[in-house]
């Protein structure tokens, strides 16, 4: 079973914006951004992918978000 509790905790601390939905055309879709955090005031896309396997999509997102946090925010 897919677990997104890790994401809920990180979002509270680092203020990520999450767009998560299911489409019969593209399967599961997940986009994670930080609004207004780019040097020019734009958005930073941390993760953007789609997959038929929800668990795989969430696992890939977890790695991407945690890598981003370690690299840019001093940890998670």
N, C-alpha and C positions, 0 to 999 in steps of 0.2 A: 504494500500500500504506500502511496506517495505521501510524503510528510513535508509540510511547508511551515512548520513551527519555527524552524531556524530562521526563515525569512522574516516572519513576523517580529522576532526579537531584533534583528538587524535593522529593519525598517524603523522601528521606534527610536533607535539611537542615532542613525545616520540619515534619516529623512529621504528615503528612496520613494519613487513613484512607481507603482506596479500596474501594468495592464495585462490581465490574464483572462483568456476566454477559450471556448471551444467552437470550432467551425467545422461543419461537415465537409468543407472544401479543403481547408488547410490543417485540420486536426487541432491539437492543443497549441495555443500561441501564448508566449510570455515575453513581455518587454519590461525591462527594469531600467529606469533612468534616474538621474539626479537633476531636478529642475533648477535652472539658473546657476549651476555650479561651474560652468566652463569659464575660462578667463575672459571671454568676450560677453559673458552673461547668458549664453545659450545653455542648452541642455547637454548633459553627458549621457550617452547610452552605454550602460554597463553590460547589458545582456539583451539580445533580441534573437529569438529562434522559434521554430515551430517543430512539432514532432507528434507522431501517432502514439508514442509511448509516454504517458504522463510522468512516470517515475524517472525515465531517462531525461526528460526535459528538465525536471526539477533538480536532478543531480548535476546536470551541466550548468544550470543557473547557480546552484549553490557554490560550485567551484569558481565560476566567474565572479560572483559577488564577493566571496571571501578573498580571492586574489586581488580584486580591486581595493577592498578595504585594507588589506595588508600593505599594498603598494602605495596607496594615496591617503589613507586615513589613520595609519599607525596601528591597525589591527581591527578586530571586530568583536 
